[in-house]
Amino acid sequence: MTEDPELTRREEPRPRVPIRIEEALAALAIAAMGVITFANVITRYLTNISLAFTEEYAIALMVVMTMLGASVAVVRNHHIRITYFVDRLRPMMRRRAELFAIAITALVFLGLAVYGSRMVWDEYRFEETSPGLGVPQWIYSIWLPVLSVVIVLRALGRGIRVARGDEQ
């Protein structure tokens, strides 16, 4: 299979806030997940005792890693899409379709931020704790609305760059 020359020629987008931040945080999250999981496996192997509580941390880190990856995908324009019809449009209509997709992305994550904030507030207000460790649940959940806002801001930044013609 040959590489698409248009994909290989595409330059890295240059947002004002570097995406290295999200990349570094995602790398830290996956490294922490690896350490936690490795420690659990070694402990189980050597002592026949499972560190079941580590699952809470691993799941929380997985959510954080997913949201950070989504943010990077928005900036780099690597989100999943089906372009059968869009590829057949004139360049101006293609740009409008891209701006529409960016607007929908921003709206979806804005909704996730709003409803996620309500959920976090309820967890804080009702003092919900996690089932395994008894940690306040909002500590895990707060990252959903926070990172959703980051994705909204990244989508808006990409929308501005596309509208200006800086990106496709």
NUKOL-343670 format. One line per field, with one value per residue: residue number from 1; chain; z, y, x of N, C-alpha, C in turn. Coordinates in Angstrom, 1 decimal. Layout:
N
seti c(NUM  ...) $
vexti c(A  ...) $
n.Z c(Z  ...) $
n.Y c(Y  ...) $
n.X c(X  ...) $
ca.Z c(Z  ...) $
ca.Y c(Y  ...) $
ca.X c(X  ...) $
c.Z c(Z  ...) $
c.Y c(Y  ...) $
c.X c(X  ...) $
This chain:
168
seti c(1  2  3  4  5  6  7  8  9  10  11  12  13  14  15  16  17  18  19  20  21  22  23  24  25  26  27  28  29  30  31  32  33  34  35  36  37  38  39  40  41  42  43  44  45  46  47  48  49  50  51  52  53  54  55  56  57  58  59  60  61  62  63  64  65  66  67  68  69  70  71  72  73  74  75  76  77  78  79  80  81  82  83  84  85  86  87  88  89  90  91  92  93  94  95  96  97  98  99  100  101  102  103  104  105  106  107  108  109  110  111  112  113  114  115  116  117  118  119  120  121  122  123  124  125  126  127  128  129  130  131  132  133  134  135  136  137  138  139  140  141  142  143  144  145  146  147  148  149  150  151  152  153  154  155  156  157  158  159  160  161  162  163  164  165  166  167  168) $
vexti c(A  A  A  A  A  A  A  A  A  A  A  A  A  A  A  A  A  A  A  A  A  A  A  A  A  A  A  A  A  A  A  A  A  A  A  A  A  A  A  A  A  A  A  A  A  A  A  A  A  A  A  A  A  A  A  A  A  A  A  A  A  A  A  A  A  A  A  A  A  A  A  A  A  A  A  A  A  A  A  A  A  A  A  A  A  A  A  A  A  A  A  A  A  A  A  A  A  A  A  A  A  A  A  A  A  A  A  A  A  A  A  A  A  A  A  A  A  A  A  A  A  A  A  A  A  A  A  A  A  A  A  A  A  A  A  A  A  A  A  A  A  A  A  A  A  A  A  A  A  A  A  A  A  A  A  A  A  A  A  A  A  A  A  A  A  A  A  A) $
n.Z c(0.0  -0.9  0.3  0.8  -1.0  -0.4  2.3  3.5  2.9  4.4  6.7  10.1  12.3  13.7  16.5  18.8  21.5  22.4  21.4  22.6  25.3  25.9  24.8  26.4  28.9  28.3  27.8  30.4  31.7  30.5  31.2  34.0  34.2  33.1  35.1  37.4  36.6  36.1  38.7  40.0  38.7  39.3  42.1  42.4  41.3  43.0  45.6  45.5  46.0  45.0  43.9  43.9  44.2  42.6  40.1  40.0  39.8  37.4  35.6  35.8  34.9  32.3  31.2  31.3  29.6  27.2  26.7  26.5  24.2  22.4  22.2  21.0  18.6  17.5  17.1  15.3  13.2  12.9  13.5  13.3  10.3  7.6  4.3  1.8  0.4  1.0  -0.2  -2.8  -3.1  -4.1  -3.3  -1.7  -0.6  0.7  2.7  4.1  5.0  6.6  8.6  9.6  10.7  12.7  14.3  15.2  16.7  18.7  19.9  20.9  22.8  24.4  25.5  26.9  28.7  30.2  31.2  32.5  34.4  36.0  37.0  38.4  40.3  41.7  42.7  44.4  46.2  47.3  48.5  47.4  47.3  46.0  45.1  45.7  47.0  48.5  48.0  47.4  44.8  42.9  42.5  40.6  38.5  37.8  35.7  33.3  32.6  32.6  30.7  28.5  28.1  27.3  24.8  23.5  23.2  21.7  19.4  18.6  18.1  15.9  14.1  13.7  12.4  10.1  8.9  8.3  6.4  6.9  7.4  6.0) $
n.Y c(-1.2  2.2  5.4  8.2  11.0  13.6  13.4  12.9  15.2  17.2  19.8  20.1  21.4  24.7  25.7  28.4  27.7  25.2  21.8  20.0  20.0  18.6  16.2  15.5  15.2  13.1  11.1  10.9  10.0  7.4  6.2  6.1  4.5  2.1  1.6  1.2  -1.0  -2.9  -3.1  -4.2  -6.7  -7.9  -7.9  -9.6  -12.0  -12.5  -12.6  -13.6  -12.0  -9.6  -6.2  -4.8  -2.3  -0.6  -0.5  1.5  3.8  3.3  3.3  6.0  7.3  6.3  7.6  10.2  10.1  9.4  11.7  13.6  12.7  13.0  15.7  16.3  15.1  16.7  19.1  18.3  17.4  14.8  13.3  10.7  10.2  10.1  10.7  10.5  12.0  14.6  14.9  15.3  17.8  21.3  23.4  25.6  24.8  22.5  23.6  24.9  22.7  21.5  23.5  23.3  20.7  21.1  23.0  21.4  19.5  21.1  21.9  19.5  18.7  20.9  20.5  18.2  19.2  20.9  19.2  17.3  19.0  19.5  16.9  16.5  18.5  17.5  15.1  16.1  17.7  15.8  14.2  11.8  8.8  6.8  3.3  1.4  2.6  4.6  7.3  10.7  10.9  13.0  13.8  12.1  12.5  15.2  15.7  15.2  17.4  19.4  18.7  18.5  21.2  22.1  20.7  21.9  24.5  24.0  23.1  25.4  27.0  25.6  25.9  28.7  28.8  27.3  28.9  31.2  30.2  29.1  26.4  23.3) $
n.X c(0.8  0.6  1.7  -0.4  0.3  -0.5  -1.2  1.3  2.7  1.6  1.9  2.7  0.2  0.2  -0.7  -1.4  -1.1  1.0  0.7  2.2  1.9  -0.5  0.4  2.6  1.3  -0.5  1.4  2.5  0.3  -0.2  2.2  2.0  -0.2  0.9  2.9  1.3  -0.3  1.8  2.9  0.7  0.5  3.0  2.9  0.7  1.7  3.9  2.9  0.4  -1.7  -4.0  -3.9  -6.4  -7.5  -6.1  -7.3  -9.2  -7.6  -6.3  -8.4  -9.3  -7.1  -7.1  -9.3  -8.5  -6.3  -7.6  -9.2  -7.2  -5.9  -7.9  -8.0  -5.5  -6.0  -8.0  -6.6  -4.6  -6.2  -6.9  -9.1  -11.7  -13.3  -15.6  -15.1  -16.3  -18.3  -17.6  -15.1  -15.7  -16.7  -16.5  -13.7  -14.4  -16.9  -16.0  -14.4  -16.4  -17.9  -16.0  -15.7  -18.3  -18.2  -16.2  -17.6  -19.7  -18.2  -17.2  -19.6  -20.6  -18.6  -18.8  -21.3  -20.7  -18.9  -20.6  -22.6  -21.0  -19.8  -22.0  -22.5  -20.1  -20.4  -22.6  -21.6  -19.7  -21.3  -23.0  -21.2  -20.1  -18.3  -15.6  -16.0  -13.9  -11.7  -12.7  -12.2  -13.0  -15.4  -15.5  -13.0  -11.9  -13.7  -13.6  -11.9  -13.2  -15.1  -13.1  -11.2  -12.8  -13.5  -11.0  -10.8  -12.9  -11.8  -9.6  -10.8  -12.2  -9.9  -8.8  -10.9  -10.8  -8.3  -8.8  -10.9  -9.5  -7.8  -5.4  -5.2  -6.3) $
ca.Z c(0.0  -1.0  1.1  0.1  -1.0  0.3  3.8  3.9  2.7  5.3  7.8  11.5  12.6  14.7  17.3  19.7  22.7  21.8  21.7  23.4  26.7  25.9  24.5  27.6  29.9  27.9  28.1  31.8  32.1  30.1  32.0  35.3  34.0  33.0  36.4  38.3  36.2  36.3  40.1  40.3  38.2  40.1  43.5  42.4  41.0  44.1  46.9  45.3  46.4  44.0  44.3  43.2  44.3  41.5  39.0  40.0  39.3  36.0  34.8  35.8  34.0  30.9  30.8  31.1  28.4  26.0  26.5  25.9  22.8  21.5  22.0  20.0  17.3  17.0  16.6  14.1  12.2  12.8  14.0  12.4  9.4  6.3  3.4  0.5  -0.2  1.2  -1.1  -4.1  -3.1  -4.4  -2.2  -0.7  0.1  1.5  3.8  4.9  5.6  7.7  9.7  10.3  11.6  13.8  15.2  15.9  17.7  19.8  20.6  21.6  23.9  25.3  26.2  27.8  29.8  31.0  32.0  33.3  35.6  36.9  37.6  39.4  41.4  42.5  43.4  45.5  47.1  48.0  49.1  46.9  47.3  45.0  45.7  46.1  47.9  49.3  47.6  46.8  43.4  42.1  42.1  39.4  37.5  37.5  34.5  32.2  32.1  32.4  29.4  27.5  27.8  26.5  23.5  22.9  22.9  20.6  18.2  18.2  17.5  14.6  13.3  13.3  11.4  8.8  8.4  7.8  5.3  7.4  7.3  5.1) $
ca.Y c(0.0  3.4  6.5  9.3  12.1  14.7  13.2  13.0  16.5  18.1  20.3  20.1  22.7  25.5  26.4  29.3  26.9  24.0  20.5  19.2  20.0  17.4  15.0  15.1  14.7  11.8  10.2  10.7  9.1  6.1  5.7  5.8  3.3  1.0  1.3  0.7  -2.3  -3.7  -3.4  -5.2  -8.0  -8.4  -8.2  -10.8  -13.1  -12.9  -12.8  -14.1  -10.9  -8.6  -4.8  -4.5  -0.8  0.1  -0.4  2.9  4.8  3.0  3.8  7.4  7.7  6.0  8.6  11.4  9.8  9.5  13.1  14.3  12.2  13.6  17.1  16.3  14.7  17.8  20.0  17.7  17.1  13.3  12.6  9.7  10.8  9.5  11.8  10.2  13.1  15.9  15.0  15.6  19.2  22.3  23.8  26.5  24.0  21.6  24.4  25.1  21.4  21.3  24.4  22.7  19.6  21.7  23.5  20.3  19.0  22.1  21.9  18.2  18.8  21.9  19.8  17.2  20.0  21.4  18.1  16.8  19.9  19.2  15.6  16.7  19.2  16.6  14.2  16.9  18.1  14.6  13.5  10.4  8.2  5.7  2.1  0.7  3.3  5.6  8.6  11.5  10.6  14.2  14.0  11.4  13.0  16.6  15.8  15.1  18.7  20.3  18.4  18.9  22.6  22.1  20.3  23.0  25.6  23.5  23.0  26.8  27.5  25.0  26.6  30.0  28.6  26.9  30.0  32.1  29.6  28.6  25.0  22.7) $
ca.X c(0.0  1.4  1.3  -1.1  1.3  -1.1  -1.1  2.7  3.2  0.9  2.7  2.2  -0.4  0.9  -1.6  -0.7  -0.7  1.6  0.1  3.2  1.4  -1.4  1.2  3.3  0.4  -0.9  2.5  2.6  -0.9  0.0  3.3  1.5  -1.1  1.8  3.5  0.3  -0.6  2.9  3.0  -0.4  0.9  4.2  2.4  -0.2  2.6  4.8  2.2  -0.9  -2.7  -4.3  -4.0  -7.6  -7.8  -5.4  -8.1  -9.8  -6.6  -6.0  -9.6  -9.3  -6.0  -7.5  -10.3  -7.7  -5.5  -8.5  -9.5  -6.0  -5.7  -9.0  -7.6  -4.5  -6.6  -8.7  -5.6  -3.9  -7.2  -6.8  -10.3  -12.2  -14.4  -15.9  -15.0  -16.7  -19.0  -16.9  -14.0  -16.2  -17.1  -15.6  -12.9  -15.1  -17.9  -15.3  -14.1  -17.6  -18.2  -15.0  -16.1  -19.5  -17.8  -15.5  -18.6  -20.4  -17.3  -17.1  -20.8  -20.7  -17.7  -19.3  -22.3  -20.1  -18.4  -21.7  -23.3  -19.9  -19.7  -23.2  -22.2  -19.0  -20.9  -23.5  -20.7  -19.1  -22.3  -23.5  -20.0  -19.9  -16.9  -15.3  -16.3  -12.8  -10.8  -13.4  -11.8  -14.1  -15.5  -15.3  -11.5  -11.7  -14.7  -13.4  -11.1  -14.0  -15.4  -12.0  -10.6  -13.8  -13.3  -9.7  -11.1  -13.7  -10.9  -8.7  -11.7  -12.3  -8.7  -8.7  -11.9  -10.2  -7.2  -9.4  -11.6  -8.4  -7.2  -4.1  -5.2  -7.3) $
c.Z c(0.0  -0.1  0.3  0.2  -0.3  1.8  4.2  3.8  3.7  6.4  9.1  11.8  13.7  15.5  18.3  21.0  22.2  22.3  22.5  24.9  26.8  25.7  25.7  28.7  29.6  28.1  29.5  32.3  31.7  30.8  33.4  35.2  33.9  34.3  37.3  37.9  36.4  37.8  40.5  39.9  39.0  41.5  43.4  42.1  42.2  45.4  46.7  45.8  45.3  44.6  43.5  43.2  43.2  40.3  38.9  39.4  37.8  35.1  34.7  34.8  32.5  30.4  30.4  29.8  27.1  25.7  25.9  24.5  21.9  21.3  21.0  18.7  16.7  16.4  15.3  13.0  11.9  13.3  12.9  11.6  8.2  5.3  2.0  -0.2  -0.1  0.2  -2.5  -4.2  -3.6  -3.2  -1.2  0.1  1.1  2.8  4.7  5.7  6.8  8.9  10.4  11.2  12.8  14.8  15.9  17.0  18.9  20.6  21.5  22.9  24.9  26.2  27.3  29.0  30.8  31.9  32.9  34.6  36.5  37.7  38.7  40.6  42.3  43.3  44.6  46.6  47.9  48.6  48.7  46.9  46.4  45.8  46.3  47.2  48.9  49.1  47.1  45.3  42.5  41.7  40.8  38.2  37.0  36.1  33.3  31.7  31.8  31.0  28.3  27.1  26.9  25.0  22.8  22.4  21.7  19.3  17.7  17.5  16.1  13.6  12.8  12.2  10.1  8.2  7.7  6.6  5.6  7.3  6.4  6.0) $
c.Y c(1.2  4.5  7.5  10.5  13.3  14.6  13.3  14.4  17.5  18.5  20.1  21.4  23.4  26.3  27.3  28.6  25.6  22.7  19.6  19.1  18.7  16.1  14.5  14.6  13.4  10.7  9.9  9.7  7.7  5.4  5.3  4.6  2.0  0.6  0.7  -0.8  -3.3  -4.1  -4.4  -6.6  -8.7  -8.8  -9.5  -12.1  -13.5  -13.2  -13.4  -13.2  -9.9  -7.2  -4.3  -3.0  0.0  0.3  1.0  3.9  4.6  3.5  5.3  7.9  7.4  7.1  9.9  11.3  9.9  10.9  13.9  13.9  12.8  15.1  17.2  16.0  15.9  18.8  19.6  17.3  15.6  12.6  11.7  10.4  9.9  10.6  11.5  11.3  14.4  16.0  15.4  17.0  20.1  22.8  24.7  25.7  23.0  22.4  24.6  23.8  21.1  22.2  23.9  21.6  20.1  22.3  22.5  19.7  19.8  22.0  20.6  18.2  19.9  21.3  18.9  18.0  20.5  20.3  17.4  17.6  19.7  17.9  15.8  17.4  18.3  15.6  14.9  17.2  16.9  13.7  12.0  10.0  7.1  4.4  1.3  1.3  4.3  7.1  9.4  11.3  11.8  14.4  13.2  12.0  14.4  16.7  15.7  16.5  19.6  20.0  18.6  20.3  22.8  21.7  21.3  24.1  25.2  23.5  24.5  27.3  26.9  25.6  27.9  29.8  28.2  28.0  31.0  31.5  29.1  27.1  24.6  22.4) $
c.X c(0.9  0.9  0.6  -0.1  0.8  -1.0  0.4  3.3  2.7  1.8  1.9  1.5  0.3  0.0  -0.7  -0.2  -0.2  0.9  1.0  2.7  0.5  -0.6  2.0  2.5  -0.2  0.2  2.7  1.4  -0.7  1.2  2.8  0.6  -0.2  2.5  2.5  -0.1  0.5  3.1  1.9  0.0  2.0  3.7  1.5  0.7  3.4  4.1  0.9  -2.0  -2.8  -4.4  -5.3  -7.9  -7.1  -6.2  -8.8  -8.8  -6.4  -7.2  -9.6  -8.2  -6.3  -8.4  -9.5  -6.9  -6.4  -8.8  -8.3  -5.7  -6.7  -8.6  -6.5  -5.0  -7.3  -7.7  -5.0  -4.9  -7.1  -8.0  -10.9  -13.3  -14.5  -16.0  -15.5  -17.4  -18.3  -15.7  -14.4  -16.8  -16.1  -14.8  -13.6  -16.2  -17.2  -14.9  -15.3  -18.0  -17.2  -15.3  -17.3  -19.1  -17.0  -16.5  -19.4  -19.5  -17.3  -18.4  -21.0  -19.8  -18.1  -20.4  -21.8  -19.5  -19.5  -22.3  -22.2  -19.7  -20.8  -23.0  -21.2  -19.6  -21.8  -22.6  -20.0  -20.1  -22.8  -22.4  -19.9  -18.5  -16.8  -15.5  -15.1  -12.0  -11.5  -12.9  -13.0  -14.2  -15.3  -13.9  -11.2  -12.5  -14.3  -12.7  -12.0  -14.5  -14.2  -11.4  -11.5  -13.7  -12.0  -10.0  -11.9  -12.7  -10.0  -9.6  -11.9  -11.1  -8.5  -9.7  -11.4  -9.1  -7.8  -10.2  -10.6  -7.7  -5.8  -4.0  -6.3  -8.5) $
